[in-house]
């Protein structure tokens, strides 16, 4: 089974939060409400330095993904 790069997440216990799950390396969940990120795998120090810029790009991609998905629901 193949998965899309991003998934939207919803949780009734957190009605104000907007979760997007990134399923490629580095896997993470971002809360677009405050841009907090929780990585789903352990990253070593070398990976963290290398992924700093990539993470910024992924946050922007996650935001665009969310906006595109919401626009589709509005149609």
mmCIF file of the N, C-alpha and C atoms, coordinates in Angstrom:
data_MODEL
# 
_entry.id   MODEL 
# 
loop_
_atom_site.group_PDB 
_atom_site.id 
_atom_site.type_symbol 
_atom_site.label_atom_id 
_atom_site.label_alt_id 
_atom_site.label_comp_id 
_atom_site.label_asym_id 
_atom_site.label_entity_id 
_atom_site.label_seq_id 
_atom_site.pdbx_PDB_ins_code 
_atom_site.Cartn_x 
_atom_site.Cartn_y 
_atom_site.Cartn_z 
_atom_site.occupancy 
_atom_site.B_iso_or_equiv 
_atom_site.pdbx_formal_charge 
_atom_site.auth_seq_id 
_atom_site.auth_comp_id 
_atom_site.auth_asym_id 
_atom_site.auth_atom_id 
_atom_site.pdbx_PDB_model_num 
ATOM 1   N N  . UNK A 1 1  ? 0.840   -1.155 0.000  1.00 0.00 ? 1  UNK A N  1 
ATOM 2   C CA . UNK A 1 1  ? 0.000   0.000  0.000  1.00 0.00 ? 1  UNK A CA 1 
ATOM 3   C C  . UNK A 1 1  ? 0.897   1.234  0.000  1.00 0.00 ? 1  UNK A C  1 
ATOM 4   N N  . UNK A 1 2  ? 0.523   2.205  -0.801 1.00 0.00 ? 2  UNK A N  1 
ATOM 5   C CA . UNK A 1 2  ? 1.280   3.452  -0.801 1.00 0.00 ? 2  UNK A CA 1 
ATOM 6   C C  . UNK A 1 2  ? 0.470   4.539  -0.106 1.00 0.00 ? 2  UNK A C  1 
ATOM 7   N N  . UNK A 1 3  ? 1.182   5.439  0.530  1.00 0.00 ? 3  UNK A N  1 
ATOM 8   C CA . UNK A 1 3  ? 0.553   6.525  1.259  1.00 0.00 ? 3  UNK A CA 1 
ATOM 9   C C  . UNK A 1 3  ? 0.873   7.849  0.586  1.00 0.00 ? 3  UNK A C  1 
ATOM 10  N N  . UNK A 1 4  ? -0.025  8.835  0.703  1.00 0.00 ? 4  UNK A N  1 
ATOM 11  C CA . UNK A 1 4  ? 0.314   10.164 0.205  1.00 0.00 ? 4  UNK A CA 1 
ATOM 12  C C  . UNK A 1 4  ? 1.389   10.788 1.085  1.00 0.00 ? 4  UNK A C  1 
ATOM 13  N N  . UNK A 1 5  ? 2.001   11.836 0.596  1.00 0.00 ? 5  UNK A N  1 
ATOM 14  C CA . UNK A 1 5  ? 3.071   12.499 1.343  1.00 0.00 ? 5  UNK A CA 1 
ATOM 15  C C  . UNK A 1 5  ? 2.541   13.145 2.619  1.00 0.00 ? 5  UNK A C  1 
ATOM 16  N N  . UNK A 1 6  ? 1.370   13.768 2.537  1.00 0.00 ? 6  UNK A N  1 
ATOM 17  C CA . UNK A 1 6  ? 0.757   14.439 3.681  1.00 0.00 ? 6  UNK A CA 1 
ATOM 18  C C  . UNK A 1 6  ? -0.646  13.903 3.924  1.00 0.00 ? 6  UNK A C  1 
ATOM 19  N N  . UNK A 1 7  ? -1.051  13.905 5.179  1.00 0.00 ? 7  UNK A N  1 
ATOM 20  C CA . UNK A 1 7  ? -2.422  13.605 5.578  1.00 0.00 ? 7  UNK A CA 1 
ATOM 21  C C  . UNK A 1 7  ? -2.886  14.683 6.550  1.00 0.00 ? 7  UNK A C  1 
ATOM 22  N N  . UNK A 1 8  ? -4.169  15.007 6.499  1.00 0.00 ? 8  UNK A N  1 
ATOM 23  C CA . UNK A 1 8  ? -4.726  15.915 7.506  1.00 0.00 ? 8  UNK A CA 1 
ATOM 24  C C  . UNK A 1 8  ? -5.164  15.074 8.688  1.00 0.00 ? 8  UNK A C  1 
ATOM 25  N N  . UNK A 1 9  ? -4.991  15.613 9.884  1.00 0.00 ? 9  UNK A N  1 
ATOM 26  C CA . UNK A 1 9  ? -5.390  14.916 11.089 1.00 0.00 ? 9  UNK A CA 1 
ATOM 27  C C  . UNK A 1 9  ? -6.418  15.730 11.862 1.00 0.00 ? 9  UNK A C  1 
ATOM 28  N N  . UNK A 1 10 ? -7.342  15.056 12.487 1.00 0.00 ? 10 UNK A N  1 
ATOM 29  C CA . UNK A 1 10 ? -8.399  15.727 13.234 1.00 0.00 ? 10 UNK A CA 1 
ATOM 30  C C  . UNK A 1 10 ? -8.573  14.989 14.553 1.00 0.00 ? 10 UNK A C  1 
ATOM 31  N N  . UNK A 1 11 ? -8.875  15.720 15.609 1.00 0.00 ? 11 UNK A N  1 
ATOM 32  C CA . UNK A 1 11 ? -9.098  15.103 16.904 1.00 0.00 ? 11 UNK A CA 1 
ATOM 33  C C  . UNK A 1 11 ? -10.107 15.957 17.663 1.00 0.00 ? 11 UNK A C  1 
ATOM 34  N N  . UNK A 1 12 ? -11.210 15.346 18.048 1.00 0.00 ? 12 UNK A N  1 
ATOM 35  C CA . UNK A 1 12 ? -12.287 16.072 18.722 1.00 0.00 ? 12 UNK A CA 1 
ATOM 36  C C  . UNK A 1 12 ? -11.841 16.661 20.063 1.00 0.00 ? 12 UNK A C  1 
ATOM 37  N N  . UNK A 1 13 ? -10.799 16.098 20.661 1.00 0.00 ? 13 UNK A N  1 
ATOM 38  C CA . UNK A 1 13 ? -10.301 16.622 21.930 1.00 0.00 ? 13 UNK A CA 1 
ATOM 39  C C  . UNK A 1 13 ? -9.488  17.904 21.754 1.00 0.00 ? 13 UNK A C  1 
ATOM 40  N N  . UNK A 1 14 ? -9.115  18.207 20.517 1.00 0.00 ? 14 UNK A N  1 
ATOM 41  C CA . UNK A 1 14 ? -8.342  19.414 20.202 1.00 0.00 ? 14 UNK A CA 1 
ATOM 42  C C  . UNK A 1 14 ? -9.019  20.156 19.044 1.00 0.00 ? 14 UNK A C  1 
ATOM 43  N N  . UNK A 1 15 ? -10.222 20.677 19.263 1.00 0.00 ? 15 UNK A N  1 
ATOM 44  C CA . UNK A 1 15 ? -11.005 21.248 18.155 1.00 0.00 ? 15 UNK A CA 1 
ATOM 45  C C  . UNK A 1 15 ? -10.386 22.482 17.504 1.00 0.00 ? 15 UNK A C  1 
ATOM 46  N N  . UNK A 1 16 ? -9.508  23.179 18.189 1.00 0.00 ? 16 UNK A N  1 
ATOM 47  C CA . UNK A 1 16 ? -8.899  24.382 17.627 1.00 0.00 ? 16 UNK A CA 1 
ATOM 48  C C  . UNK A 1 16 ? -7.610  24.079 16.862 1.00 0.00 ? 16 UNK A C  1 
ATOM 49  N N  . UNK A 1 17 ? -7.091  22.867 16.981 1.00 0.00 ? 17 UNK A N  1 
ATOM 50  C CA . UNK A 1 17 ? -5.811  22.519 16.371 1.00 0.00 ? 17 UNK A CA 1 
ATOM 51  C C  . UNK A 1 17 ? -5.992  22.012 14.950 1.00 0.00 ? 17 UNK A C  1 
ATOM 52  N N  . UNK A 1 18 ? -4.979  22.215 14.126 1.00 0.00 ? 18 UNK A N  1 
ATOM 53  C CA . UNK A 1 18 ? -4.970  21.789 12.729 1.00 0.00 ? 18 UNK A CA 1 
ATOM 54  C C  . UNK A 1 18 ? -3.726  20.932 12.543 1.00 0.00 ? 18 UNK A C  1 
ATOM 55  N N  . UNK A 1 19 ? -3.916  19.621 12.475 1.00 0.00 ? 19 UNK A N  1 
ATOM 56  C CA . UNK A 1 19 ? -2.795  18.706 12.366 1.00 0.00 ? 19 UNK A CA 1 
ATOM 57  C C  . UNK A 1 19 ? -2.582  18.266 10.920 1.00 0.00 ? 19 UNK A C  1 
ATOM 58  N N  . UNK A 1 20 ? -1.313  18.244 10.498 1.00 0.00 ? 20 UNK A N  1 
ATOM 59  C CA . UNK A 1 20 ? -0.920  17.663 9.212  1.00 0.00 ? 20 UNK A CA 1 
ATOM 60  C C  . UNK A 1 20 ? 0.194   16.678 9.524  1.00 0.00 ? 20 UNK A C  1 
ATOM 61  N N  . UNK A 1 21 ? 0.073   15.480 8.950  1.00 0.00 ? 21 UNK A N  1 
ATOM 62  C CA . UNK A 1 21 ? 1.056   14.422 9.162  1.00 0.00 ? 21 UNK A CA 1 
ATOM 63  C C  . UNK A 1 21 ? 1.888   14.272 7.892  1.00 0.00 ? 21 UNK A C  1 
ATOM 64  N N  . UNK A 1 22 ? 3.210   14.321 8.033  1.00 0.00 ? 22 UNK A N  1 
ATOM 65  C CA . UNK A 1 22 ? 4.127   14.115 6.917  1.00 0.00 ? 22 UNK A CA 1 
ATOM 66  C C  . UNK A 1 22 ? 4.635   12.685 7.017  1.00 0.00 ? 22 UNK A C  1 
ATOM 67  N N  . UNK A 1 23 ? 4.433   11.899 5.951  1.00 0.00 ? 23 UNK A N  1 
ATOM 68  C CA . UNK A 1 23 ? 4.710   10.463 6.014  1.00 0.00 ? 23 UNK A CA 1 
ATOM 69  C C  . UNK A 1 23 ? 6.006   10.034 5.353  1.00 0.00 ? 23 UNK A C  1 
ATOM 70  N N  . UNK A 1 24 ? 6.775   10.967 4.806  1.00 0.00 ? 24 UNK A N  1 
ATOM 71  C CA . UNK A 1 24 ? 8.084   10.638 4.272  1.00 0.00 ? 24 UNK A CA 1 
ATOM 72  C C  . UNK A 1 24 ? 9.134   11.098 5.272  1.00 0.00 ? 24 UNK A C  1 
ATOM 73  N N  . UNK A 1 25 ? 10.377  10.636 5.077  1.00 0.00 ? 25 UNK A N  1 
ATOM 74  C CA . UNK A 1 25 ? 11.443  11.029 6.004  1.00 0.00 ? 25 UNK A CA 1 
ATOM 75  C C  . UNK A 1 25 ? 11.710  12.518 5.878  1.00 0.00 ? 25 UNK A C  1 
ATOM 76  N N  . UNK A 1 26 ? 11.794  13.218 6.934  1.00 0.00 ? 26 UNK A N  1 
ATOM 77  C CA . UNK A 1 26 ? 11.563  12.835 8.323  1.00 0.00 ? 26 UNK A CA 1 
ATOM 78  C C  . UNK A 1 26 ? 10.070  12.893 8.639  1.00 0.00 ? 26 UNK A C  1 
ATOM 79  N N  . UNK A 1 27 ? 9.535   11.812 9.153  1.00 0.00 ? 27 UNK A N  1 
ATOM 80  C CA . UNK A 1 27 ? 8.110   11.756 9.474  1.00 0.00 ? 27 UNK A CA 1 
ATOM 81  C C  . UNK A 1 27 ? 7.833   12.630 10.682 1.00 0.00 ? 27 UNK A C  1 
ATOM 82  N N  . UNK A 1 28 ? 6.745   13.405 10.600 1.00 0.00 ? 28 UNK A N  1 
ATOM 83  C CA . UNK A 1 28 ? 6.399   14.284 11.713 1.00 0.00 ? 28 UNK A CA 1 
ATOM 84  C C  . UNK A 1 28 ? 4.929   14.653 11.662 1.00 0.00 ? 28 UNK A C  1 
ATOM 85  N N  . UNK A 1 29 ? 4.448   15.194 12.768 1.00 0.00 ? 29 UNK A N  1 
ATOM 86  C CA . UNK A 1 29 ? 3.122   15.794 12.852 1.00 0.00 ? 29 UNK A CA 1 
ATOM 87  C C  . UNK A 1 29 ? 3.345   17.257 13.170 1.00 0.00 ? 29 UNK A C  1 
ATOM 88  N N  . UNK A 1 30 ? 2.683   18.123 12.409 1.00 0.00 ? 30 UNK A N  1 
ATOM 89  C CA . UNK A 1 30 ? 2.765   19.553 12.673 1.00 0.00 ? 30 UNK A CA 1 
ATOM 90  C C  . UNK A 1 30 ? 1.382   20.056 13.042 1.00 0.00 ? 30 UNK A C  1 
ATOM 91  N N  . UNK A 1 31 ? 1.343   20.915 14.029 1.00 0.00 ? 31 UNK A N  1 
ATOM 92  C CA . UNK A 1 31 ? 0.115   21.600 14.389 1.00 0.00 ? 31 UNK A CA 1 
ATOM 93  C C  . UNK A 1 31 ? 0.211   22.990 13.768 1.00 0.00 ? 31 UNK A C  1 
ATOM 94  N N  . UNK A 1 32 ? -0.576  23.226 12.728 1.00 0.00 ? 32 UNK A N  1 
ATOM 95  C CA . UNK A 1 32 ? -0.500  24.499 12.016 1.00 0.00 ? 32 UNK A CA 1 
ATOM 96  C C  . UNK A 1 32 ? -1.035  25.663 12.840 1.00 0.00 ? 32 UNK A C  1 
ATOM 97  N N  . UNK A 1 33 ? -1.710  25.354 13.921 1.00 0.00 ? 33 UNK A N  1 
ATOM 98  C CA . UNK A 1 33 ? -2.192  26.428 14.800 1.00 0.00 ? 33 UNK A CA 1 
ATOM 99  C C  . UNK A 1 33 ? -1.020  27.233 15.350 1.00 0.00 ? 33 UNK A C  1 
ATOM 100 N N  . UNK A 1 34 ? 0.064   26.535 15.723 1.00 0.00 ? 34 UNK A N  1 
ATOM 101 C CA . UNK A 1 34 ? 1.212   27.226 16.311 1.00 0.00 ? 34 UNK A CA 1 
ATOM 102 C C  . UNK A 1 34 ? 2.554   26.771 15.717 1.00 0.00 ? 34 UNK A C  1 
ATOM 103 N N  . UNK A 1 35 ? 2.497   25.997 14.618 1.00 0.00 ? 35 UNK A N  1 
ATOM 104 C CA . UNK A 1 35 ? 3.687   25.469 13.938 1.00 0.00 ? 35 UNK A CA 1 
ATOM 105 C C  . UNK A 1 35 ? 4.561   24.593 14.821 1.00 0.00 ? 35 UNK A C  1 
ATOM 106 N N  . UNK A 1 36 ? 3.979   23.981 15.844 1.00 0.00 ? 36 UNK A N  1 
ATOM 107 C CA . UNK A 1 36 ? 4.755   23.042 16.653 1.00 0.00 ? 36 UNK A CA 1 
ATOM 108 C C  . UNK A 1 36 ? 4.882   21.722 15.889 1.00 0.00 ? 36 UNK A C  1 
ATOM 109 N N  . UNK A 1 37 ? 6.058   21.114 15.995 1.00 0.00 ? 37 UNK A N  1 
ATOM 110 C CA . UNK A 1 37 ? 6.361   19.884 15.259 1.00 0.00 ? 37 UNK A CA 1 
ATOM 111 C C  . UNK A 1 37 ? 6.790   18.803 16.231 1.00 0.00 ? 37 UNK A C  1 
ATOM 112 N N  . UNK A 1 38 ? 6.274   17.613 16.004 1.00 0.00 ? 38 UNK A N  1 
ATOM 113 C CA . UNK A 1 38 ? 6.695   16.436 16.759 1.00 0.00 ? 38 UNK A CA 1 
ATOM 114 C C  . UNK A 1 38 ? 7.186   15.409 15.745 1.00 0.00 ? 38 UNK A C  1 
ATOM 115 N N  . UNK A 1 39 ? 8.496   15.115 15.774 1.00 0.00 ? 39 UNK A N  1 
ATOM 116 C CA . UNK A 1 39 ? 9.051   14.122 14.865 1.00 0.00 ? 39 UNK A CA 1 
ATOM 117 C C  . UNK A 1 39 ? 8.672   12.733 15.358 1.00 0.00 ? 39 UNK A C  1 
ATOM 118 N N  . UNK A 1 40 ? 8.387   11.827 14.416 1.00 0.00 ? 40 UNK A N  1 
ATOM 119 C CA . UNK A 1 40 ? 7.933   10.483 14.750 1.00 0.00 ? 40 UNK A CA 1 
ATOM 120 C C  . UNK A 1 40 ? 9.066   9.471  14.784 1.00 0.00 ? 40 UNK A C  1 
ATOM 121 N N  . UNK A 1 41 ? 10.278  9.933  14.583 1.00 0.00 ? 41 UNK A N  1 
ATOM 122 C CA . UNK A 1 41 ? 11.445  9.057  14.656 1.00 0.00 ? 41 UNK A CA 1 
ATOM 123 C C  . UNK A 1 41 ? 12.578  9.825  15.308 1.00 0.00 ? 41 UNK A C  1 
ATOM 124 N N  . UNK A 1 42 ? 13.507  9.095  15.861 1.00 0.00 ? 42 UNK A N  1 
ATOM 125 C CA . UNK A 1 42 ? 14.648  9.740  16.501 1.00 0.00 ? 42 UNK A CA 1 
ATOM 126 C C  . UNK A 1 42 ? 15.605  10.266 15.434 1.00 0.00 ? 42 UNK A C  1 
ATOM 127 N N  . UNK A 1 43 ? 16.053  11.492 15.628 1.00 0.00 ? 43 UNK A N  1 
ATOM 128 C CA . UNK A 1 43 ? 17.026  12.099 14.721 1.00 0.00 ? 43 UNK A CA 1 
ATOM 129 C C  . UNK A 1 43 ? 18.305  12.330 15.498 1.00 0.00 ? 43 UNK A C  1 
ATOM 130 N N  . UNK A 1 44 ? 19.439  11.981 14.897 1.00 0.00 ? 44 UNK A N  1 
ATOM 131 C CA . UNK A 1 44 ? 20.689  12.272 15.594 1.00 0.00 ? 44 UNK A CA 1 
ATOM 132 C C  . UNK A 1 44 ? 21.101  13.709 15.301 1.00 0.00 ? 44 UNK A C  1 
ATOM 133 N N  . UNK A 1 45 ? 22.095  14.195 15.992 1.00 0.00 ? 45 UNK A N  1 
ATOM 134 C CA . UNK A 1 45 ? 22.505  15.600 15.888 1.00 0.00 ? 45 UNK A CA 1 
ATOM 135 C C  . UNK A 1 45 ? 22.868  15.973 14.453 1.00 0.00 ? 45 UNK A C  1 
ATOM 136 N N  . UNK A 1 46 ? 23.544  15.095 13.736 1.00 0.00 ? 46 UNK A N  1 
ATOM 137 C CA . UNK A 1 46 ? 23.920  15.385 12.348 1.00 0.00 ? 46 UNK A CA 1 
ATOM 138 C C  . UNK A 1 46 ? 22.677  15.543 11.486 1.00 0.00 ? 46 UNK A C  1 
ATOM 139 N N  . UNK A 1 47 ? 21.682  14.687 11.691 1.00 0.00 ? 47 UNK A N  1 
ATOM 140 C CA . UNK A 1 47 ? 20.432  14.792 10.936 1.00 0.00 ? 47 UNK A CA 1 
ATOM 141 C C  . UNK A 1 47 ? 19.712  16.099 11.250 1.00 0.00 ? 47 UNK A C  1 
ATOM 142 N N  . UNK A 1 48 ? 19.678  16.479 12.523 1.00 0.00 ? 48 UNK A N  1 
ATOM 143 C CA . UNK A 1 48 ? 18.964  17.692 12.916 1.00 0.00 ? 48 UNK A CA 1 
ATOM 144 C C  . UNK A 1 48 ? 19.528  18.922 12.229 1.00 0.00 ? 48 UNK A C  1 
ATOM 145 N N  . UNK A 1 49 ? 20.849  19.029 12.162 1.00 0.00 ? 49 UNK A N  1 
ATOM 146 C CA . UNK A 1 49 ? 21.467  20.175 11.503 1.00 0.00 ? 49 UNK A CA 1 
ATOM 147 C C  . UNK A 1 49 ? 21.121  20.198 10.017 1.00 0.00 ? 49 UNK A C  1 
ATOM 148 N N  . UNK A 1 50 ? 21.194  19.046 9.393  1.00 0.00 ? 50 UNK A N  1 
ATOM 149 C CA . UNK A 1 50 ? 20.911  18.937 7.970  1.00 0.00 ? 50 UNK A CA 1 
ATOM 150 C C  . UNK A 1 50 ? 19.442  19.205 7.665  1.00 0.00 ? 50 UNK A C  1 
ATOM 151 N N  . UNK A 1 51 ? 18.569  18.840 8.585  1.00 0.00 ? 51 UNK A N  1 
ATOM 152 C CA . UNK A 1 51 ? 17.135  18.946 8.339  1.00 0.00 ? 51 UNK A CA 1 
ATOM 153 C C  . UNK A 1 51 ? 16.540  20.302 8.725  1.00 0.00 ? 51 UNK A C  1 
ATOM 154 N N  . UNK A 1 52 ? 17.325  21.189 9.296  1.00 0.00 ? 52 UNK A N  1 
ATOM 155 C CA . UNK A 1 52 ? 16.794  22.481 9.723  1.00 0.00 ? 52 UNK A CA 1 
ATOM 156 C C  . UNK A 1 52 ? 16.151  23.231 8.563  1.00 0.00 ? 52 UNK A C  1 
ATOM 157 N N  . UNK A 1 53 ? 16.878  23.388 7.473  1.00 0.00 ? 53 UNK A N  1 
ATOM 158 C CA . UNK A 1 53 ? 16.342  24.102 6.304  1.00 0.00 ? 53 UNK A CA 1 
ATOM 159 C C  . UNK A 1 53 ? 15.223  23.303 5.652  1.00 0.00 ? 53 UNK A C  1 
ATOM 160 N N  . UNK A 1 54 ? 15.418  21.992 5.548  1.00 0.00 ? 54 UNK A N  1 
ATOM 161 C CA . UNK A 1 54 ? 14.395  21.134 4.956  1.00 0.00 ? 54 UNK A CA 1 
ATOM 162 C C  . UNK A 1 54 ? 13.098  21.210 5.753  1.00 0.00 ? 54 UNK A C  1 
ATOM 163 N N  . UNK A 1 55 ? 13.197  21.282 7.063  1.00 0.00 ? 55 UNK A N  1 
ATOM 164 C CA . UNK A 1 55 ? 12.004  21.366 7.896  1.00 0.00 ? 55 UNK A CA 1 
ATOM 165 C C  . UNK A 1 55 ? 11.232  22.647 7.622  1.00 0.00 ? 55 UNK A C  1 
ATOM 166 N N  . UNK A 1 56 ? 11.934  23.749 7.432  1.00 0.00 ? 56 UNK A N  1 
ATOM 167 C CA . UNK A 1 56 ? 11.257  25.004 7.085  1.00 0.00 ? 56 UNK A CA 1 
ATOM 168 C C  . UNK A 1 56 ? 10.459  24.834 5.798  1.00 0.00 ? 56 UNK A C  1 
ATOM 169 N N  . UNK A 1 57 ? 11.068  24.199 4.807  1.00 0.00 ? 57 UNK A N  1 
ATOM 170 C CA . UNK A 1 57 ? 10.375  23.962 3.540  1.00 0.00 ? 57 UNK A CA 1 
ATOM 171 C C  . UNK A 1 57 ? 9.172   23.042 3.723  1.00 0.00 ? 57 UNK A C  1 
ATOM 172 N N  . UNK A 1 58 ? 9.342   22.014 4.551  1.00 0.00 ? 58 UNK A N  1 
ATOM 173 C CA . UNK A 1 58 ? 8.241   21.079 4.783  1.00 0.00 ? 58 UNK A CA 1 
ATOM 174 C C  . UNK A 1 58 ? 7.081   21.735 5.516  1.00 0.00 ? 58 UNK A C  1 
ATOM 175 N N  . UNK A 1 59 ? 7.365   22.654 6.424  1.00 0.00 ? 59 UNK A N  1 
ATOM 176 C CA . UNK A 1 59 ? 6.303   23.384 7.122  1.00 0.00 ? 59 UNK A CA 1 
ATOM 177 C C  . UNK A 1 59 ? 5.504   24.201 6.103  1.00 0.00 ? 59 UNK A C  1 
ATOM 178 N N  . UNK A 1 60 ? 6.198   24.850 5.187  1.00 0.00 ? 60 UNK A N  1 
ATOM 179 C CA . UNK A 1 60 ? 5.514   25.616 4.142  1.00 0.00 ? 60 UNK A CA 1 
ATOM 180 C C  . UNK A 1 60 ? 4.687   24.689 3.253  1.00 0.00 ? 60 UNK A C  1 
ATOM 181 N N  . UNK A 1 61 ? 5.234   23.536 2.891  1.00 0.00 ? 61 UNK A N  1 
ATOM 182 C CA . UNK A 1 61 ? 4.498   22.573 2.084  1.00 0.00 ? 61 UNK A CA 1 
ATOM 183 C C  . UNK A 1 61 ? 3.266   22.053 2.819  1.00 0.00 ? 61 UNK A C  1 
ATOM 184 N N  . UNK A 1 62 ? 3.404   21.797 4.105  1.00 0.00 ? 62 UNK A N  1 
ATOM 185 C CA . UNK A 1 62 ? 2.270   21.325 4.902  1.00 0.00 ? 62 UNK A CA 1 
ATOM 186 C C  . UNK A 1 62 ? 1.166   22.379 4.941  1.00 0.00 ? 62 UNK A C  1 
ATOM 187 N N  . UNK A 1 63 ? 1.544   23.625 5.059  1.00 0.00 ? 63 UNK A N  1 
ATOM 188 C CA . UNK A 1 63 ? 0.555   24.710 5.059  1.00 0.00 ? 63 UNK A CA 1 
ATOM 189 C C  . UNK A 1 63 ? -0.155  24.810 3.716  1.00 0.00 ? 63 UNK A C  1 
ATOM 190 N N  . UNK A 1 64 ? 0.605   24.694 2.626  1.00 0.00 ? 64 UNK A N  1 
ATOM 191 C CA . UNK A 1 64 ? -0.008  24.725 1.292  1.00 0.00 ? 64 UNK A CA 1 
ATOM 192 C C  . UNK A 1 64 ? -0.938  23.529 1.100  1.00 0.00 ? 64 UNK A C  1 
ATOM 193 N N  . UNK A 1 65 ? -0.493  22.346 1.542  1.00 0.00 ? 65 UNK A N  1 
ATOM 194 C CA . UNK A 1 65 ? -1.325  21.152 1.451  1.00 0.00 ? 65 UNK A CA 1 
ATOM 195 C C  . UNK A 1 65 ? -2.654  21.382 2.167  1.00 0.00 ? 65 UNK A C  1 
ATOM 196 N N  . UNK A 1 66 ? -2.594  21.911 3.374  1.00 0.00 ? 66 UNK A N  1 
ATOM 197 C CA . UNK A 1 66 ? -3.814  22.157 4.137  1.00 0.00 ? 66 UNK A CA 1 
ATOM 198 C C  . UNK A 1 66 ? -4.727  23.134 3.391  1.00 0.00 ? 66 UNK A C  1 
ATOM 199 N N  . UNK A 1 67 ? -4.162  24.235 2.904  1.00 0.00 ? 67 UNK A N  1 
ATOM 200 C CA . UNK A 1 67 ? -4.963  25.230 2.171  1.00 0.00 ? 67 UNK A CA 1 
ATOM 201 C C  . UNK A 1 67 ? -5.619  24.620 0.936  1.00 0.00 ? 67 UNK A C  1 
ATOM 202 N N  . UNK A 1 68 ? -4.871  23.792 0.204  1.00 0.00 ? 68 UNK A N  1 
ATOM 203 C CA . UNK A 1 68 ? -5.420  23.131 -0.987 1.00 0.00 ? 68 UNK A CA 1 
ATOM 204 C C  . UNK A 1 68 ? -6.556  22.186 -0.616 1.00 0.00 ? 68 UNK A C  1 
ATOM 205 N N  . UNK A 1 69 ? -6.376  21.424 0.461  1.00 0.00 ? 69 UNK A N  1 
ATOM 206 C CA . UNK A 1 69 ? -7.415  20.486 0.884  1.00 0.00 ? 69 UNK A CA 1 
ATOM 207 C C  . UNK A 1 69 ? -8.686  21.211 1.316  1.00 0.00 ? 69 UNK A C  1 
ATOM 208 N N  . UNK A 1 70 ? -8.535  22.288 2.053  1.00 0.00 ? 70 UNK A N  1 
ATOM 209 C CA . UNK A 1 70 ? -9.688  23.058 2.503  1.00 0.00 ? 70 UNK A CA 1 
ATOM 210 C C  . UNK A 1 70 ? -10.405 23.674 1.312  1.00 0.00 ? 70 UNK A C  1 
ATOM 211 N N  . UNK A 1 71 ? -9.645  24.159 0.323  1.00 0.00 ? 71 UNK A N  1 
ATOM 212 C CA . UNK A 1 71 ? -10.259 24.721 -0.882 1.00 0.00 ? 71 UNK A CA 1 
ATOM 213 C C  . UNK A 1 71 ? -11.089 23.661 -1.605 1.00 0.00 ? 71 UNK A C  1 
ATOM 214 N N  . UNK A 1 72 ? -10.609 22.416 -1.633 1.00 0.00 ? 72 UNK A N  1 
ATOM 215 C CA . UNK A 1 72 ? -11.373 21.326 -2.267 1.00 0.00 ? 72 UNK A CA 1 
ATOM 216 C C  . UNK A 1 72 ? -12.666 21.047 -1.519 1.00 0.00 ? 72 UNK A C  1 
ATOM 217 N N  . UNK A 1 73 ? -12.634 21.123 -0.195 1.00 0.00 ? 73 UNK A N  1 
ATOM 218 C CA . UNK A 1 73 ? -13.854 20.911 0.593  1.00 0.00 ? 73 UNK A CA 1 
ATOM 219 C C  . UNK A 1 73 ? -14.864 22.031 0.356  1.00 0.00 ? 73 UNK A C  1 
ATOM 220 N N  . UNK A 1 74 ? -14.360 23.234 0.125  1.00 0.00 ? 74 UNK A N  1 
ATOM 221 C CA . UNK A 1 74 ? -15.239 24.390 -0.076 1.00 0.00 ? 74 UNK A CA 1 
ATOM 222 C C  . UNK A 1 74 ? -15.940 24.379 -1.422 1.00 0.00 ? 74 UNK A C  1 
ATOM 223 N N  . UNK A 1 75 ? -15.390 23.615 -2.389 1.00 0.00 ? 75 UNK A N  1 
ATOM 224 C CA . UNK A 1 75 ? -15.989 23.580 -3.742 1.00 0.00 ? 75 UNK A CA 1 
ATOM 225 C C  . UNK A 1 75 ? -17.289 22.848 -3.777 1.00 0.00 ? 75 UNK A C  1 
# 
